[in-house]
Each structure stands twice: as structure tokens, then as C-alpha cells.
Amino acid sequence: MSYLEYNVKTVPTGLRKVLHVNWPLVLLLAAVASVGFLMLYSVAGGRIDVWAEPQMKRFAIGLVGMLAIGFVPIWFWRNVSAVAYLGSLLLLVAVELFGDIGMGAQRWLEIGPLRLQPSELMKIALVMLLAAYYDWLDVKKVSHPLWVIIPVVMILVPTFLVLKQPDLGTAILLLAGGGIVMFVAGVRIWYFGTVIALGVALIFTVIESRGTDWQLIKDYQFRRIDTFLDPSADPLGAGYNITQAQIALGSGGWAGKGFMQGTQSRLNFLPEKHTDFIFTTLAEEFGFIGAFSLLMLYVMILLFCIQSALANRDRFSALLILGISSTFFLFFMVNMSMVTGLMPVVGVPLPLVSYGGTAMIILLAGFGLVQSAHIHRPR
């Protein structure tokens, strides 16, 4: 035992947990959130009270919650993973029955003064349950068809409920996030090849269903696909959002127009400039350098999570960290691809930067689980 290890073991348990917190990860999360505060201040025309101040308060609450969750032993979160999943599933059913409708979608629950989006909870709860399942399952059974069907059902049930809201973006994140956990748990790759083939067949079926009595997705979702394929076909209608986003991205150049000098956002050409399309405001005001810097902050968060997972000898903890960090990756990958025209617009916010309450607090709670796995890892 080294002198440092001996000294750490001699301090009280509570203080020892503080010392074991992954503080570089905390600082990186705060740095990304600070970028969000800055951009929300900008898009509000220099007013802090509109979006930036509420976002700061939510981040402060989420940060305290993250540390509180991190100090709870990881075995507790393993034991309550099924409860978290079933609770989230019941909330999704409640959305279907009693949910609040906004912008053409039924995604929220009004619980007193709180407005909750249960699909955000499910992103974390699903990863928790899958990690607990593969921690419990014998490694030799991981790729057996019977034991593959069970996690597939776990993934498909909430995905179906989320699609009914409709929320295609979150449904994609649930499918992809669950699939990544199965992959890193050791499920054989030919299963994923089969899923990809079925996915291609499903896309073909969806396209063929257009205009029929059995149409599989909504008309506005078909319009999003049309816009993705050719946004210039209707630049003032369905293609307006992505066209204005691409103008903002291109006009930023290398170094941008300067803080609060972006014409697309200041003159209200940019749609949803404080939520889904906030990345384009950043690119317009700070250019390629600013956009690339934010991307590097995201990448560093991922690297710290992956390093923590690889160093963790507890299977549940390692799978949990990889699952949550993968969900985080999918968040910013889909958003950035969406606003740059590489993917259809599916309504996924930029994590820790876009304005929003449920998404930020739930994401920080997920990183609280990462901290719990890191703090309580076998040493």
C-alpha cells in the first residue's frame, strides 16, 4: 500500500467519498453548461432572466443532485434498477392517458408545479436495468436467443410508448442506447446485423405506407424526411428551419461574427434558437473554432467516462457508465447531425446547452450514477 493510499484510507468515509469524486468530469460538465448559459444570454438579446438564469438554477440543482446520487453506494442503484424502469414505464403509460399536449405531441405530465417528461427518465432507467440484467446473467448465456429476447422486449416496450407520443428522436435514442449496452455486454454481432437488415426493411415499409390507411408515421414526420432530402424544395416552408440553420453555420466562418453579433439569431431567422438549434447560434457567433471547442469538451467527457468504465472491475458499474455515456454521445451526435443537415430534424436538444429543465436534471442524475460507480469502484 502506497503512502497516499494509506492516507486516503485513514480519512473519514464521507470525506473519502469527496476525494474519490471524478472532479475533472464535474468541471467538464460545468464548462459545457457555462457555454449554454452564455448562448442563452445571447439569444435572449442580452437578458439573463429570460433563459440563462432559469437554466443556471436548474444546473445548480442538478449538480447538487448529481453529487448526492454519487455518494449513494452503487449496489443501491443496482437493486432499484427494476423499480426505476417500471416506474418510468408507468409514467409513460400515464402520459398516454393523461399527458399534456404541446406542439402537436403528448409528452409531458403535469404534477403540481412540475412539468415532467417521462421519456427522459426512461433513457437512464433503461440503461440501469440492462446493466443490472447483464450483471446478473452468466456471461456464457449472453448471446443465447432466449436471453437476448428479454432485453429486446425491455427496449421495445418503452420505445413503442414513446413513438406513440409521437417522439421519434427519443425513440431512436432508446433503441440505440439499449443496443449499445447489449453490444458492450457481449451479445454477438450477427444479432446487430439482423437488426440493421430489419431496420432497412422497416424504413422501406414506412416509405411505402405513405398516403395509405396504414401509414406508420405522421405526415409532419414525412415532411421532415422530404426536407432532409431536399431542403431547398421549400425554403420558406418545411425547409425553412434547416435552411436558416445552414446559413447561420456557414456565415460564422472560422472565428465567427462575435458574441451577440449573430444576425440569424438576433433577427429571429433561426427557429428554436434557444433549444434544438442553439448549436447554430454558437457556430455563427464563434465560428468553427467555437463549435469545434464545444465538440472537444463533449469528447473529453466521453473519454473520462470510458476511462472510468475500463478501470472499474464491477460489471454492473462498467456497463452502467458505458450505457449512460453512450446515451450522452447519442444526444449531441444526433443534435449536431440534425442542425447541420446530416440527419432529419427529430427534435433532440443539445445536452447541457439547450434550454430545458427535465432533460438537464435527468442527464445530471445519470452522471450522478457515473459518479457513484466511480466513487465506489473496487480499489
C-alpha positions in Angstrom: 0.0 0.0 0.0 1.4 3.4 -1.0 1.7 6.3 1.4 -1.1 8.1 -0.5 -3.4 5.1 -0.4 -2.8 4.8 3.3 -3.6 8.4 4.0 -6.8 8.2 1.9 -7.9 5.1 3.9 -7.4 6.9 7.2 -9.8 9.8 6.5 -13.5 9.6 7.4 -15.7 7.8 4.9 -17.7 10.9 3.9 -14.6 12.9 3.2 -13.1 9.9 1.4 -16.0 9.9 -1.0 -15.5 13.6 -1.7 -11.8 12.8 -2.6 -12.9 10.0 -4.9 -15.3 12.1 -6.9 -14.3 12.4 -10.5 -13.7 16.1 -10.3 -12.4 16.6 -13.8 -15.7 15.2 -15.1 -17.6 17.7 -12.9 -15.5 20.6 -14.2 -16.1 19.5 -17.8 -19.8 19.3 -17.3 -19.8 22.8 -15.7 -17.8 24.1 -18.7 -20.3 22.8 -21.2 -23.2 24.1 -19.1 -21.4 27.5 -19.0 -21.3 27.6 -22.8 -25.1 27.1 -22.7 -25.6 29.9 -20.2 -23.5 32.2 -22.5 -25.5 31.3 -25.6 -28.9 31.6 -23.8 -27.9 35.1 -22.7 -27.0 35.9 -26.3 -30.2 34.6 -27.9 -32.3 36.5 -25.4 -30.7 39.7 -26.6 -28.5 40.3 -23.6 -31.2 39.4 -20.9 -30.2 37.0 -18.3 -33.6 36.5 -16.8 -35.3 35.0 -19.9 -33.5 31.7 -20.3 -30.0 31.9 -18.8 -30.9 32.5 -15.2 -33.5 29.7 -15.0 -31.0 27.4 -16.7 -28.3 28.3 -14.1 -30.7 27.4 -11.3 -31.6 24.1 -12.8 -27.9 23.3 -13.3 -27.2 24.1 -9.7 -30.0 21.9 -8.5 -28.8 19.1 -10.9 -25.2 19.4 -9.8 -26.2 19.0 -6.1 -28.4 16.1 -7.1 -25.5 14.5 -9.1 -23.2 14.6 -6.1 -25.9 13.3 -3.8 -26.6 10.4 -6.1 -22.8 9.8 -6.5 -22.4 9.4 -2.7 -25.0 6.6 -2.6 -23.4 3.2 -2.9 -23.6 1.7 -6.3 -25.2 -1.5 -5.0 -28.3 0.5 -4.1 -28.7 1.7 -7.7 -28.3 -1.9 -8.9 -31.0 -3.0 -6.5 -33.5 -0.3 -7.5 -32.9 -0.5 -11.3 -36.0 -2.6 -11.9 -38.1 -0.2 -9.8 -36.8 2.8 -11.7 -37.6 1.1 -15.0 -41.1 0.0 -14.0 -41.8 3.5 -12.5 -40.7 5.2 -15.8 -42.8 2.7 -17.7 -45.9 3.6 -15.7 -45.2 7.3 -16.2 -45.1 6.7 -20.0 -48.4 4.9 -19.8 -49.8 7.9 -17.7 -48.6 10.2 -20.5 -50.6 8.2 -22.9 -53.7 8.5 -20.7 -53.4 11.9 -19.1 -50.5 13.7 -20.7 -50.3 17.4 -21.5 -50.4 18.1 -25.3 -47.9 20.7 -26.6 -46.7 21.5 -30.1 -48.7 18.6 -31.5 -47.2 16.0 -29.2 -48.4 14.4 -25.9 -45.1 14.0 -24.0 -45.5 15.7 -20.6 -47.1 15.1 -17.3 -48.3 18.0 -15.1 -47.5 17.0 -11.4 -48.4 20.0 -9.3 -45.9 22.8 -10.2 -43.7 20.3 -12.1 -43.9 19.6 -15.8 -42.2 16.2 -16.3 -41.2 14.4 -19.5 -41.1 10.7 -18.5 -39.2 9.7 -21.7 -36.2 11.4 -20.3 -36.3 9.3 -17.2 -36.6 6.2 -19.3 -33.3 6.9 -21.1 -31.5 6.4 -17.8 -33.8 3.8 -16.2 -33.4 1.5 -19.3 -29.6 1.7 -19.1 -29.8 0.9 -15.4 -32.0 -2.2 -15.9 -29.9 -3.5 -18.8 -26.7 -3.1 -16.9 -28.3 -5.0 -13.9 -29.6 -7.7 -16.2 -26.2 -8.4 -17.8 -24.5 -8.2 -14.4 -26.9 -10.9 -13.2 -26.7 -13.1 -16.3 -24.0 -15.7 -16.8 -21.6 -14.5 -19.4 -22.0 -17.8 -21.3 -25.7 -17.1 -21.8 -25.4 -13.5 -23.1 -25.8 -14.5 -26.8 -28.3 -17.3 -26.3 -31.6 -16.4 -28.2 -33.8 -16.8 -25.1 -31.6 -14.4 -23.1 -31.4 -11.9 -26.0 -35.2 -11.7 -26.3 -35.6 -10.4 -22.8 -33.6 -7.2 -23.1 -35.0 -6.7 -26.6 -38.5 -6.6 -25.0 -37.2 -4.3 -22.3 -36.1 -1.9 -25.1 -39.0 -2.2 -27.4 -41.9 -1.6 -24.9 -40.8 1.9 -23.9 -39.8 2.7 -27.5 -43.3 1.9 -28.7 -44.9 4.1 -26.0 -42.5 7.0 -26.9 -43.3 6.6 -30.6 -47.0 6.9 -29.8 -46.5 10.4 -28.3 -45.0 10.9 -31.0 -41.3 11.5 -30.2 -39.2 9.9 -32.9 -35.9 11.5 -31.6 -36.3 9.9 -28.1 -37.4 6.6 -29.6 -34.2 6.5 -31.7 -32.1 7.3 -28.6 -33.8 4.5 -26.6 -33.2 1.9 -29.4 -29.6 3.0 -30.0 -28.7 3.4 -26.3 -30.2 0.0 -25.4 -28.4 -1.6 -28.4 -25.0 -0.2 -27.3 -25.4 -1.7 -23.8 -26.2 -5.1 -25.4 -23.2 -4.8 -27.6 -20.7 -3.9 -24.9 -22.2 -6.7 -22.7 -21.0 -9.2 -25.3 -24.1 -10.0 -27.5 -22.8 -11.5 -30.7 -22.5 -9.0 -33.6 -24.7 -11.1 -36.0 -27.7 -10.1 -34.0 -27.0 -6.5 -34.7 -26.5 -7.3 -38.4 -30.0 -8.8 -38.4 -31.4 -5.8 -36.6 -29.8 -3.5 -39.2 -31.3 -5.5 -42.1 -34.8 -5.4 -40.4 -34.3 -1.6 -39.9 -33.7 -1.2 -43.6 -36.8 -3.2 -44.3 -38.7 -1.1 -41.8 -37.6 2.1 -43.5 -38.8 0.8 -46.8 -42.1 -0.2 -45.3 -42.5 3.2 -43.7 -41.9 4.9 -47.1 -44.3 2.6 -48.8 -47.0 3.3 -46.2 -47.2 7.0 -47.1 -50.7 8.0 -48.0 -52.3 4.7 -47.2 -54.8 3.7 -44.5 -51.9 2.0 -42.5 -49.5 4.9 -42.6 -46.8 4.2 -40.0 -45.6 7.7 -39.1 -47.3 11.1 -39.0 -47.5 13.5 -42.0 -45.2 16.0 -40.3 -42.5 13.3 -39.9 -42.7 12.5 -43.6 -42.3 16.3 -44.3 -39.1 16.2 -42.2 -37.8 13.4 -44.3 -38.6 15.3 -47.5 -36.9 18.4 -46.1 -33.8 16.4 -45.1 -33.5 15.0 -48.7 -34.1 18.4 -50.3 -34.4 21.4 -48.0 -34.3 23.8 -51.0 -37.5 22.4 -52.4 -39.5 24.5 -49.9 -37.1 27.1 -48.4 -39.9 29.2 -46.9 -42.0 26.3 -45.7 -40.9 22.9 -44.5 -37.3 23.6 -45.4 -37.1 26.9 -43.6 -35.6 25.7 -40.3 -32.7 23.7 -41.8 -32.0 26.4 -44.5 -31.7 29.1 -41.9 -29.6 26.8 -39.7 -27.2 26.2 -42.6 -26.9 29.9 -43.3 -26.0 30.5 -39.7 -23.4 27.7 -39.7 -21.8 28.9 -42.9 -21.8 32.6 -42.1 -19.8 32.0 -38.9 -16.7 31.2 -40.8 -13.6 30.3 -38.8 -13.8 32.7 -35.9 -17.5 33.8 -36.0 -19.2 37.2 -36.1 -18.6 37.9 -32.4 -20.6 37.4 -29.2 -24.2 38.6 -29.6 -23.4 39.7 -33.2 -25.1 36.7 -35.0 -27.7 38.1 -37.4 -29.6 34.9 -37.9 -30.4 34.6 -34.2 -30.7 38.3 -33.2 -33.1 38.9 -36.1 -35.1 35.8 -35.3 -34.5 33.9 -38.5 -33.3 30.9 -36.6 -36.1 28.6 -35.3 -36.0 27.2 -31.8 -32.8 29.2 -31.3 -32.7 28.5 -27.5 -33.4 24.8 -27.7 -32.8 22.4 -30.6 -30.9 24.8 -32.9 -28.7 26.5 -30.3 -25.6 25.0 -31.8 -26.1 27.0 -34.9 -26.1 30.2 -32.8 -22.8 29.2 -31.3 -21.3 28.4 -34.7 -22.5 31.8 -36.1 -21.1 33.8 -33.2 -17.9 31.9 -32.5 -17.4 30.1 -35.9 -15.7 26.8 -36.5 -13.3 27.4 -33.6 -16.2 27.8 -31.1 -18.2 24.8 -32.5 -15.1 22.6 -32.5 -14.2 23.6 -29.0 -17.6 22.6 -27.7 -17.3 19.3 -29.5 -13.9 18.7 -27.8 -15.5 19.3 -24.4 -18.1 16.6 -25.2 -15.3 14.2 -26.4 -13.3 14.8 -23.2 -16.4 14.0 -21.1 -16.8 10.7 -23.1 -13.1 9.9 -22.6 -13.2 10.4 -18.8 -16.3 8.1 -18.7 -14.7 5.4 -20.8 -11.5 5.5 -18.8 -13.6 5.2 -15.6 -15.5 2.2 -17.0 -12.4 0.4 -18.2 -10.8 0.9 -14.8 -13.9 -0.5 -12.9 -13.8 -4.2 -12.1 -17.5 -4.3 -11.2 -19.5 -5.4 -14.3 -22.7 -3.5 -13.4 -20.7 -0.3 -12.8 -18.8 -0.6 -16.1 -21.9 -1.3 -18.2 -23.8 1.5 -16.4 -21.0 4.1 -17.2 -20.7 3.0 -20.8 -24.5 3.0 -21.2 -25.0 6.5 -19.8 -22.0 7.9 -21.7 -23.3 6.3 -24.9 -26.7 8.0 -24.3 -24.9 11.3 -23.8 -22.9 10.7 -27.0 -26.1 10.0 -29.0 -27.7 13.2 -27.6 -25.0 15.6 -29.0 -24.3 13.4 -32.1 -27.9 13.4 -33.2 -28.4 17.1 -32.4 -25.3 18.3 -34.3 -26.1 16.0 -37.2 -29.7 17.3 -37.3 -28.8 21.0 -37.3 -26.1 20.5 -39.9 -28.3 18.6 -42.3 -26.7 15.2 -41.9 -29.9 13.8 -40.3 -33.6 14.6 -40.5 -34.8 17.0 -37.8 -36.1 14.8 -34.9 -36.3 17.2 -32.0 -33.3 16.2 -29.9 -31.8 19.0 -27.7 -28.1 19.7 -27.3 -27.1 18.3 -23.9 -26.4 20.8 -21.1 -26.6 23.7 -23.7 -30.2 23.7 -24.9 -32.8 25.3 -22.7 -34.8 22.8 -20.8 -35.5 21.5 -17.3 -36.2 17.8 -17.4 -33.5 16.9 -19.9 -30.8 18.7 -17.9 -31.7 17.4 -14.5 -32.2 13.9 -15.6 -28.9 13.9 -17.6 -27.0 15.2 -14.5 -28.8 12.4 -12.4 -27.3 10.0 -15.0 -23.9 11.4 -14.4 -24.6 11.0 -10.7 -24.8 7.3 -11.3 -21.5 7.5 -13.2 -20.0 9.2 -10.1 -21.5 6.5 -7.8 -19.8 3.8 -9.9 -16.6 5.7 -9.9 -16.6 6.6 -6.2 -17.5 3.1 -5.0 -15.4 1.1 -7.5 -13.3 -1.7 -6.1 -9.8 -0.4 -5.1 
